[in-house]
Amino acid sequence: MSALVTPEDAVAALRRKIDQKWAEAVCAEVGVGDQVVFSVPLRPGVSTGKAVEQLGHAAWHEWHMRWRGFSDQLPTGVELIRRAVTIRGVAGDFPATLIADLNGAVALTADARTGAEPLTVDIDRARALASALRSASAILTPATLRAVYRLQAFDVEVLVSAVTWLRRHPDASTWTLRQLPVPGMHTKWLDTHGALLRDVAGRDVRDEVRPRLTVMHLTYVDPDHAASGRRRHDAWTTGDVHDIAYPPRVVLVVENRDSRLWFPSVRDTIVVEGGGKAAAALLANVPWIRAADHVVYWGDIDADGYTILDQFRATLAEPAPDGAPAKPVTSILMDATDLHYYAQHGVNHDKTGRPIKPSPATLPHLTEAETTAYNTIATAGPTPFRRIEQEAIPLTHAVTRLLEILRGQD
């Protein structure tokens, strides 16, 4: 802003201040926090006749006349503060500061005379949300109000319903996270909104519920086991009395079911279906995986595949709760060489036909070769493709690469 702020510039500044402080102002209206007054200085640094002379009397007079005409129609809740300036020995009161409460500021920015851009927030909706949160005895702060404002209307309803349900149920330990009987809440709603529910409810139901047991699907690929005629495919559940058919020397984690079901024979090896981004949490504490000599991961060459690898490697790099030592994780068919070798299978769209988006995430647990491949497909800039799906790579190639790595490690 220049030294003399026009009515239009002042209203534009007021609009920006509303965008910054609307949540604080709405919360203050219902007794949360201090009242918010929006204030815009109209002649910063100009408080003496000498300063006016430096600006020029013509510019000063034009500015004063514009404010005289504009101030005659200020809405309720807006006030023009004047302060004295002595010019050529004559003292007079001139506009100094424009102040407004929330209602006045909103009304003024909506005035067609100002030409101001519309507000980015619907104050009436914000007030309704604040009222709904207070009625549900939720924790209302500017931060929670902003977060709730960003939700779709149906998610707001679920959030209020969840807060109300938690108030009536101080103990959630008899349900798993997917079983919580909150009206209107679908089973995966908390995956996205659990942190916000914690903030507005004052408790984290995700820490209270009964833990979901790890269930993984696996395939025995040891040739001697296959020759015995016993079952090739199995499932393992945390805490169950069922034991796996043999303790594996090698555990290969894959993401695609077909890759697990049809993986060729490799001695002393079990192939485990990873479960996507939950792989780290599901598999890291399985005793017989930690006990294997080698843990190997094979996923898609895409942002999700490298994210899973990064998380899996980071989790196994720490000792398990039962004292099992840290375990290194090796990958196969996921480095820069593989990216170029299988480039003919690269795609840019997902299964619904939508373009695959880049990923800004930094993955510190990848190797240099993996990082090069990840940066190539995840870049925000142009790239030939963003995904090579695991299924496109022949399983015989995976076996060859697995055996090469095992020989090198041994």
C-alpha angles and dihedrals in degrees: 000000000000122000090268113052116207122218090253093051091046092053090047089052090048090053091053091050091052090052089052100043107024093110093052090048094049092046090050090055089063095043101268110127132339124318114270121227118189112219133183122185109224102196108021111191094008109107105123138061090245090059090050091052090052090054092045128252093247093057091045093050093048091050092048092050092050091054092045091058094041097048093059090074104040113145124240111284095034122099133183110216115208127199131189124263123180112218119183090343095309118112120213140163114249134178111280110159137012112213130180143169119231096271093047093046092051091047093049094049088052091054109115091216092069098054089216121167114252117268116264090225132059102227093195090056091046090053091049091051092049090050092049092050092049091048090054091050089244123158105264119199131146089257095052091044091054091048093049091047089060091058125097115252094256091051090052089054091051092048093052090045090051093050090050091048092050091052088057095043112050091173119055097164095109093067135060118231090262093049100056105129096217110153111252096005117127117215096258099040092103091055087072104025104031095106093051091048088052091053096049097037098043093230135073108233089187088072094046103052127093109272117253111240118240110251117181133177118223142176126217109224100171106124095220090054090049091051090054091068094234123137116296098198124053145161129226126203127194112254096010122131092233115110126205117253095252137355105258124228088198129035116193115193115203132176103213121075094216090053089056098042096050102033110139125242120291120169119250091001135129121192114214128197104232106209100227120261090354090067095099094052095040101045108027096083099041103121099217092049090053089046095054118106092229132027113192129183127205119180141149118298095244139095093276093049093054092044090055091048091049093050094043092050092046093050095049090047087073124068115260121251089253091058098260109151127251115279128208118229122214123196130214129204093006107099132098093269091056090047091060097037094056096034092122087072094053118125135187101200133065127232092279093052096253119136113261109244126228120252124231094191120123112223108199098180098063123104120245092260092047091048091053091053092045093050090050096055098031099047119125088224128074117303132170093241141346104213143037109185119223093234091063092065115081114248090227088063089052091052091050092050092045092053092047091054093046092051090049093049094045 
